[in-house]
C-alpha cells in the first residue's frame, strides 16, 4: 500500500517525491553520526539505506517527463546530493542580499555647497576632538596654590587665554584637581581687566556649582568686569542682578567693592545712580576717600551737556571735606572741560558763584587733633559726609526755577586798590569767556578767577557769559598757569597725560599752546608721540599744514618715531590734491601702508571740493595698497557718486560735475575689486586656541552671538 502511494507521488507532472528525497538526503547528512537520523525518521523506517527492491520498483514506475531517471540518479549519486545541500546552505546565508547584486538603481540626494562644507567641518571637528582628548597627567602633580600663582603671573603678562587654558585643561581635566576660591577669583579679575564679561560670569557660576563661597575680591572683580565691558547695557543688567542677589542675602560690601560698583555706575549708567551708590557708601558707615570722588567725576563726564558744571561742584565738595586731590582727579577735570558743557549759564552762576557761607553752615565743627588726623589719612567722618552728600544731591539736580528763586546775596562793596584794575560786568563779544576786563587785559590763560578754589570769587564776576569751547572752560579753572598752580599747591606735578589733555583744551594758536613744550622740559616730563599728535591735529584743523610738518623735526630730535596717527593728523590739513598725493608718496618712501582712516580723511577733503579727479587718484592708490574698505568710506563715496537734486545736465554746464560720470563708472568697478574691512571682536584675542587646547574653541562658538550686537 505504501509503495502504491509513493508511485503516485513520483508519477505526478511535478513529482513531489523528488523534493522529499532531497530533504531526506539533507537530513541524513546533518544527522548525528551521519548514518542515523532523528528518532521520528527512524520510527518511519526512512533513515536506513534504500532497499534494492524499493530502488528497482522506482525505476520501473512510468513517467512521461523522465522523472524516474532523475530520481534514480539522485538516489544512487551521494556526491551530487552533498553539493545540493551546500548550495542550499549558501542560499540561506545570502537570503535578502540579492538586491545588492542584481539591482542597478542608485540613490541620489540633493545637496549644496553649504551642506557639504558643514559636513566636512563637522568631520574635521570630530577628528580634532579625537586627537585632543585629555590625557591622564603623567608629570609631577601640582597643588591648587601652584596654579593660582601661575595664572596670576600669566595675567600680569597679559596672557589671559593661556591662563584660562592652564586652569580649565591642565588643572581640571588632566590633573583633575579640586579648585579653590582663589583660583576662580584671580581668573575673574583677569577677565575684569579685559572686559570679558561672559567668561567672568561663567566662572562665577561654575564656582557656585562647586559649593565655593565667593569672597569680597570676587565681587569686586565681577563689578569691575561690568565696568570694563564693551557692551554697557548688558553689563548694567548683569551688575544690577548681582547687586540684587547680594542685597537679598544681606551681604555687606567693603569699600573696595563699593568703589567697583561706583565705577560700573559711572561708566554704564548715569550720575543719579552714582549718587545712589555714594549715599549707600556713606549710610553704611564707610570712610569716603579721594578715590570715591574721582569715580564721581567719571560719572559727571557721562553727561555731555552739563557735566562740566557737575564736575566743578563735586570737586569743590571734595575740597570742603578736607580731602587731598590727586593727579588723576585733575586729569578728570581736564577731560570734563574737553568733552562736557556748562549747561544753563544762569543755573551755573547761581550755584558756582554763590557765597560759601551756606555750605559752611551745614558742616559740623571739626577741630583739634582728630580733624588733623582725618585730613592726613584722607578719610571723612560719616556724619559729615552724610550731610554733604545730601546737600550735593540737592544742588546737582537743581531746577533753573529753583536756582533763580535764591539769587546770590549782595556782597559788601570793596574799595579797589591801586593794583586792582577796574572790571566791567559785560563780556567782550569777541571772546566767549565768562570774565573780561577793561584795564590792561591779562592773557586768556592767566586769569586770576579760578573756580577750583573754595575762596570767594572776585567781586567783579557776577555771572557767566557764553561758555562754548574747551578753552573757555579752562579759563574758568584759571587757565593754563592757574591750573598748574593749583596742582603745585597740592604738591602735584603734571605727567604726560596731563600735558596732553592741556594741549587739547588750550586755545589753538595761543601763547599757551606754544608754552607747552617749555612746560614739558620744565617739569622734566618725557614726551610721547600722542602729545605731538595732539599738537599736529590742532594745527592741521586750523589749516596750518606747514606748522604741523614743522613738528616732525622736533619728534626726530627727541627720538620719537611717528606712527599712523601722525600721518592721519597731517592728512587733515591736506586740502590740496598735491598735498594729499605727496603725503601718500612720503608714506610709501617710509615703507608705511596708509590706513583706512588716512584715506577717509583725504576722501573727505576731496569731497568738499567735488574734485573727482583727486578722488579717483586716491581710490587707485587705495586699490594698489589693498587697504580694506570700511563703512565710513563707502558712505562717503556713495554720497560723492550721487547727482545733486537740482542737477540738470541739459539745462546748463556745471564745471564741478563734469567728471562725475567717469567717477561713477570707476567707482562701480573699484567696489568689485576691493576687500571689505572686518571689525575684530573685542574678545577675539582671548578666543585664540593655544596648541593642545580644546575648550577655547567652544568658548568662541558660545560667544559668537555677542559679536552680532
RAVENDA-V562048 format. One record per residue. N is the residue number from 1. RES is the residue in one letter. D_CENTER is the distance of its C-alpha to the mean C-alpha in whole Angstrom. Layout:
<<N/RES/D_CENTER> <N/RES/D_CENTER>>
This chain:
<<1/X/102> <2/X/99> <3/X/100> <4/X/101> <5/X/97> <6/X/96> <7/X/98> <8/X/96> <9/X/93> <10/X/93> <11/X/95> <12/X/93> <13/X/91> <14/X/88> <15/X/89> <16/X/87> <17/X/89> <18/X/87> <19/X/84> <20/X/85> <21/X/87> <22/X/84> <23/X/82> <24/X/85> <25/X/84> <26/X/81> <27/X/81> <28/X/84> <29/X/82> <30/X/79> <31/X/82> <32/X/82> <33/X/84> <34/X/84> <35/X/88> <36/X/88> <37/X/85> <38/X/84> <39/X/87> <40/X/87> <41/X/88> <42/X/91> <43/X/92> <44/X/92> <45/X/94> <46/X/91> <47/X/90> <48/X/93> <49/X/94> <50/X/95> <51/X/99> <52/X/101> <53/X/103> <54/X/100> <55/X/99> <56/X/102> <57/X/102> <58/X/99> <59/X/100> <60/X/103> <61/X/101> <62/X/101> <63/X/97> <64/X/97> <65/X/94> <66/X/94> <67/X/92> <68/X/95> <69/X/95> <70/X/91> <71/X/91> <72/X/94> <73/X/92> <74/X/89> <75/X/91> <76/X/93> <77/X/90> <78/X/87> <79/X/85> <80/X/84> <81/X/83> <82/X/81> <83/X/79> <84/X/79> <85/X/77> <86/X/75> <87/X/74> <88/X/73> <89/X/71> <90/X/69> <91/X/69> <92/X/68> <93/X/65> <94/X/63> <95/X/64> <96/X/61> <97/X/60> <98/X/62> <99/X/60> <100/X/57> <101/X/60> <102/X/62> <103/X/59> <104/X/58> <105/X/55> <106/X/52> <107/X/48> <108/X/46> <109/X/42> <110/X/40> <111/X/37> <112/X/34> <113/X/32> <114/X/29> <115/X/31> <116/X/32> <117/X/29> <118/X/28> <119/X/31> <120/X/30> <121/X/27> <122/X/28> <123/X/31> <124/X/29> <125/X/26> <126/X/29> <127/X/31> <128/X/28> <129/X/28> <130/X/32> <131/X/31> <132/X/29> <133/X/30> <134/X/30> <135/X/33> <136/X/35> <137/X/35> <138/X/38> <139/X/37> <140/X/38> <141/X/36> <142/X/34> <143/X/33> <144/X/30> <145/X/31> <146/X/30> <147/X/27> <148/X/26> <149/X/27> <150/X/26> <151/X/22> <152/X/22> <153/X/23> <154/X/21> <155/X/18> <156/X/20> <157/X/20> <158/X/16> <159/X/17> <160/X/15> <161/X/15> <162/X/19> <163/X/19> <164/X/18> <165/X/20> <166/X/23> <167/X/23> <168/X/22> <169/X/24> <170/X/27> <171/X/27> <172/X/27> <173/X/28> <174/X/31> <175/X/32> <176/X/32> <177/X/31> <178/X/31> <179/X/28> <180/X/28> <181/X/26> <182/X/26> <183/X/24> <184/X/21> <185/X/21> <186/X/20> <187/X/18> <188/X/16> <189/X/16> <190/X/15> <191/X/12> <192/X/12> <193/X/12> <194/X/9> <195/X/7> <196/X/7> <197/X/9> <198/X/10> <199/X/12> <200/X/13> <201/X/15> <202/X/16> <203/X/18> <204/X/19> <205/X/21> <206/X/22> <207/X/24> <208/X/26> <209/X/27> <210/X/28> <211/X/30> <212/X/29> <213/X/29> <214/X/26> <215/X/26> <216/X/26> <217/X/23> <218/X/21> <219/X/21> <220/X/20> <221/X/17> <222/X/16> <223/X/16> <224/X/15> <225/X/11> <226/X/12> <227/X/12> <228/X/9> <229/X/7> <230/X/5> <231/X/7> <232/X/10> <233/X/13> <234/X/12> <235/X/11> <236/X/15> <237/X/16> <238/X/16> <239/X/17> <240/X/20> <241/X/21> <242/X/21> <243/X/23> <244/X/25> <245/X/26> <246/X/27> <247/X/29> <248/X/31> <249/X/31> <250/X/33> <251/X/30> <252/X/31> <253/X/28> <254/X/29> <255/X/28> <256/X/25> <257/X/23> <258/X/24> <259/X/23> <260/X/19> <261/X/20> <262/X/21> <263/X/18> <264/X/16> <265/X/19> <266/X/19> <267/X/15> <268/X/14> <269/X/18> <270/X/21> <271/X/24> <272/X/26> <273/X/24> <274/X/24> <275/X/28> <276/X/28> <277/X/26> <278/X/28> <279/X/31> <280/X/31> <281/X/30> <282/X/34> <283/X/35> <284/X/34> <285/X/36> <286/X/34> <287/X/34> <288/X/32> <289/X/31> <290/X/30> <291/X/27> <292/X/27> <293/X/28> <294/X/25> <295/X/23> <296/X/25> <297/X/25> <298/X/21> <299/X/21> <300/X/24> <301/X/22> <302/X/20> <303/X/23> <304/X/24> <305/X/27> <306/X/29> <307/X/26> <308/X/29> <309/X/32> <310/X/30> <311/X/29> <312/X/32> <313/X/34> <314/X/31> <315/X/32> <316/X/36> <317/X/36> <318/X/34> <319/X/37> <320/X/40> <321/X/39> <322/X/40> <323/X/36> <324/X/36> <325/X/33> <326/X/30> <327/X/29> <328/X/26> <329/X/27> <330/X/29> <331/X/26> <332/X/24> <333/X/27> <334/X/27> <335/X/24> <336/X/25> <337/X/28> <338/X/26> <339/X/24> <340/X/26> <341/X/29> <342/X/32> <343/X/33> <344/X/36> <345/X/39> <346/X/41> <347/X/39> <348/X/38> <349/X/41> <350/X/43> <351/X/40> <352/X/40> <353/X/43> <354/X/45> <355/X/47> <356/X/46> <357/X/48> <358/X/47> <359/X/44> <360/X/46> <361/X/48> <362/X/46> <363/X/45> <364/X/47> <365/X/49> <366/X/48> <367/X/51> <368/X/52> <369/X/50> <370/X/48> <371/X/46> <372/X/46> <373/X/44> <374/X/42> <375/X/41> <376/X/41> <377/X/39> <378/X/36> <379/X/36> <380/X/38> <381/X/40> <382/X/39> <383/X/42> <384/X/41> <385/X/37> <386/X/38> <387/X/40> <388/X/38> <389/X/35> <390/X/37> <391/X/39> <392/X/35> <393/X/34> <394/X/37> <395/X/37> <396/X/33> <397/X/33> <398/X/37> <399/X/38> <400/X/40> <401/X/43> <402/X/43> <403/X/42> <404/X/45> <405/X/48> <406/X/48> <407/X/48> <408/X/49> <409/X/52> <410/X/54> <411/X/55> <412/X/58> <413/X/59> <414/X/59> <415/X/61> <416/X/60> <417/X/61> <418/X/62> <419/X/58> <420/X/56> <421/X/56> <422/X/57> <423/X/54> <424/X/53> <425/X/51> <426/X/50> <427/X/47> <428/X/48> <429/X/47> <430/X/45> <431/X/43> <432/X/40> <433/X/41> <434/X/42> <435/X/45> <436/X/47> <437/X/51> <438/X/54> <439/X/55> <440/X/54> <441/X/50> <442/X/48> <443/X/45> <444/X/42> <445/X/40> <446/X/43> <447/X/44> <448/X/45> <449/X/43> <450/X/40> <451/X/39> <452/X/37> <453/X/40> <454/X/42> <455/X/45> <456/X/47> <457/X/46> <458/X/49> <459/X/51> <460/X/51> <461/X/47> <462/X/48> <463/X/45> <464/X/42> <465/X/42> <466/X/39> <467/X/36> <468/X/34> <469/X/32> <470/X/31> <471/X/34> <472/X/36> <473/X/33> <474/X/34> <475/X/38> <476/X/37> <477/X/36> <478/X/39> <479/X/38> <480/X/37> <481/X/40> <482/X/40> <483/X/36> <484/X/37> <485/X/40> <486/X/38> <487/X/36> <488/X/39> <489/X/41> <490/X/38> <491/X/39> <492/X/35> <493/X/35> <494/X/32> <495/X/29> <496/X/28> <497/X/25> <498/X/28> <499/X/30> <500/X/27> <501/X/26> <502/X/30> <503/X/30> <504/X/28> <505/X/30> <506/X/33> <507/X/35> <508/X/35> <509/X/38> <510/X/40> <511/X/41> <512/X/39> <513/X/36> <514/X/39> <515/X/39> <516/X/36> <517/X/37> <518/X/40> <519/X/38> <520/X/35> <521/X/38> <522/X/40> <523/X/38> <524/X/37> <525/X/33> <526/X/32> <527/X/30> <528/X/27> <529/X/26> <530/X/24> <531/X/27> <532/X/29> <533/X/26> <534/X/27> <535/X/30> <536/X/30> <537/X/28> <538/X/30> <539/X/33> <540/X/32> <541/X/31> <542/X/35> <543/X/36> <544/X/37> <545/X/36> <546/X/39> <547/X/38> <548/X/34> <549/X/36> <550/X/38> <551/X/35> <552/X/35> <553/X/38> <554/X/37> <555/X/34> <556/X/36> <557/X/38> <558/X/36> <559/X/34> <560/X/31> <561/X/29> <562/X/28> <563/X/25> <564/X/23> <565/X/22> <566/X/26> <567/X/27> <568/X/25> <569/X/27> <570/X/30> <571/X/29> <572/X/29> <573/X/33> <574/X/34> <575/X/36> <576/X/38> <577/X/38> <578/X/40> <579/X/37> <580/X/34> <581/X/36> <582/X/37> <583/X/33> <584/X/32> <585/X/35> <586/X/35> <587/X/31> <588/X/33> <589/X/36> <590/X/33> <591/X/31> <592/X/28> <593/X/26> <594/X/25> <595/X/22> <596/X/21> <597/X/21> <598/X/24> <599/X/26> <600/X/24> <601/X/26> <602/X/29> <603/X/29> <604/X/29> <605/X/32> <606/X/34> <607/X/33> <608/X/34> <609/X/38> <610/X/38> <611/X/38> <612/X/38> <613/X/39> <614/X/37> <615/X/34> <616/X/36> <617/X/36> <618/X/32> <619/X/31> <620/X/33> <621/X/32> <622/X/28> <623/X/30> <624/X/32> <625/X/29> <626/X/27> <627/X/24> <628/X/21> <629/X/21> <630/X/18> <631/X/19> <632/X/20> <633/X/23> <634/X/24> <635/X/24> <636/X/27> <637/X/29> <638/X/29> <639/X/31> <640/X/33> <641/X/34> <642/X/35> <643/X/39> <644/X/40> <645/X/41> <646/X/44> <647/X/45> <648/X/48> <649/X/49> <650/X/52> <651/X/53> <652/X/53> <653/X/51> <654/X/48> <655/X/47> <656/X/44> <657/X/43> <658/X/45> <659/X/43> <660/X/40> <661/X/42> <662/X/41> <663/X/38> <664/X/37> <665/X/38> <666/X/37> <667/X/33> <668/X/34> <669/X/34> <670/X/32> <671/X/29> <672/X/30> <673/X/30> <674/X/27> <675/X/23> <676/X/20> <677/X/17> <678/X/14> <679/X/11> <680/X/9> <681/X/6> <682/X/3> <683/X/5> <684/X/8> <685/X/10> <686/X/10> <687/X/12> <688/X/14> <689/X/18> <690/X/20> <691/X/24> <692/X/25> <693/X/22> <694/X/22> <695/X/20> <696/X/16> <697/X/17> <698/X/17> <699/X/14> <700/X/13> <701/X/15> <702/X/14> <703/X/11> <704/X/11> <705/X/12> <706/X/9> <707/X/8> <708/X/11> <709/X/10>>
